[in-house]
Amino acid sequence: MKIIEMLLGDSIKYGIEAISLVDKPAINEDWIALKEEPILLKSIDKEKRILLGAVLVPDRKILRIDKDGNPYYIFFSAETIEATSQDYAKKKNLSNVTKDHKTKVDDITVVETWLKVHETNDKSVAYGMDLPIGTWFVAMKVDNDEVWNEYVKSGAIKGFSIEGYFTDGKRELSEQTEDEKLIEKIKELIKNG
């Protein structure tokens, strides 16, 4: 099966336009919904309404299907993820949030963004996320009551997914197995009669 590296192009048209709240994140990482810790002796536990999770994981293969129904994988290198996270902030897209890549939602903002740079001394580790160095994390503040109550609290949405434009790279993450090469040859023979 083909494995394609995604790159942040040189043109202004490339990059992430929005982060979408989805039920099945392509990177297979759910977020954590954070609640405010009790302060000193107060027994009130108000919700902070913060969602924290991974946006992109370096070299993680993400399954895609082309217009002809053929499966392939894409991946992002740590270098591309770093450039993409910086480009996203520079373009001031921190409040561009959608639900299921369809509906723009208001009153949700990325309030924190970082790249994991250390194996054990990282905020993500404190929340039990065991992901590689170079992973891009965000924390979103959800002031939208409908999204929080109907989708986050119910568990209907579980993670982040990116919306953007990238260019194909030439590097492959790994070579095709002999079985995958044989399957492609058989498909081609069947297609050509």
C-alpha positions, -999 to +999 in steps of 0.1 A: +000+000+000+013+035-008+025+056+020+028+094+013+045+121+034+025+153+037+044+186+036+036+221+044+039+239+010+056+272+004+024+290-007+001+308+017-027+285+006-011+256+025-016+249+062-043+242+087-075+263+083-093+248+113-093+221+139-124+199+139-140+182+169-148+147+157-160+113+170-132+093+153-099+112+151-078+099+122-047+098+145-066+075+168-060+096+199-088+108+221-086+140+241-090+146+278-117+169+291-102+187+321-121+199+351-110+225+376-094+210+407-108+221+441-090+252+454-078+249+489-108+240+511-135+249+487-158+220+478-171+236+446-158+218+415-166+240+386-158+228+351-131+245+332-143+233+299-109+226+285-102+199+259-066+187+257-053+163+231-030+155+202-035+171+168-007+154+149+016+126+158+050+123+139+052+094+114+018+080+124+002+064+094-033+077+087-055+056+064-071+074+034-092+063+004-087+079-030-115+088-054-113+053-070-117+035-037-080+026-033-066+028+002-033+045+010-016+061+040-003+096+047+020+107+075+035+139+088+072+142+099+081+159+132+096+188+111+064+193+091+043+191+123+065+218+139+062+241+109+024+235+106+018+243+143+037+276+139+019+284+107-015+278+123-008+303+151+008+329+127-023+328+106-044+335+137-066+305+132-069+297+169-107+302+169-114+284+137-131+253+149-156+230+132-177+200+142-172+168+121-155+189+093-190+203+084-203+230+108-183+260+120-187+264+158-182+296+177-170+302+213-142+276+211-106+288+211-072+271+212-057+285+244-026+265+245-004+248+219+029+230+222+051+203+208+063+175+230+101+179+234+109+156+263+100+120+269+090+124+306+090+162+314+059+172+293+024+183+302+010+155+280+028+128+302+011+143+333-022+135+317-013+100+308-006+105+271+023+084+259+030+099+225+064+105+207+085+136+209+073+160+182+036+154+188+015+186+185-009+191+214-036+218+219-058+228+247-092+243+237-115+264+259-151+255+251-175+283+260-202+270+236-228+254+258-244+233+231-211+218+221-200+211+257-233+197+269-245+178+238-212+166+223-183+167+248-202+156+280-221+129+261-189+115+245-203+120+210-170+137+200-137+123+212-108+141+195-093+166+171-089+164+133-072+189+111-086+208+081-061+221+057-040+219+026-007+201+022+015+190-006+027+154-012+063+145-004+084+120-021+097+102+010+079+070+021+077+060+057+083+023+049+085+001+019+056-020+007+055-055+018+058-083-008+021-092-001+010-056-008+030-055-040+015-088-051-021-075-043-015-044-064-002-064-093-033-087-091-056-056-090-039-042-121-042-075-139-079-078-131-085-041-141-067-046-174-086-079-182 
